[in-house]
């Protein structure tokens, strides 16, 4: 988190894996909300779907694109968290982030499914 804060303060961008290193699968952790409060940078939930990929039999169903796979990226609106956000506001931002992630995931996954039909 310290390194991410430094990178953002230098004008860089960072990305989180939504479910962290141990899950549960596709349940967002609070890290992006905390970093947004500290740095003032917005949260931009996004998802990348692939038309062809290998899915590993791991807890998170890790996906590896197959050669020449096409990708579709879907992003949600920015979520801002104030520097003075209360615990209730942090919880609300976390819920908003989770809901946005679920929306963009469903939309991106449907993109290639509907193209096949």
Steps between C-alpha positions, in 0.01 A plus 500: 500500500789737578655441158164544328445828684842622388436398139162676491651815657756501216220496243500127436211258490452183703266204472367256755387143452149531639501195720848534643746216537265265686143579404216441525472498122366820340438675831680835502731587784505843660854594389401711199258703714768569761755596233246730334438678831873541565597617150188666362529282190173355371415131489423375149351149517572301184489147363669333203327209326662277241355313207746211547687414818617226727340505844707344775344277764598734782285670764487816289458331158809682371470571126781490244428636150556255216719618212323762283210525745285812479432700813210724595553754778205651683546780754258665740472864597760639736433472872641780715569469872554815702806541721266556795271204424339341804488124556142502370610683184789255453255211533268665247788552254600135547143385425487730196832357375379141546174572316688672216737205471208260478338712225813532285584132547156391384509738205850399390430129536180538295688676219659187355209275601256706294747517208499117483119473490 
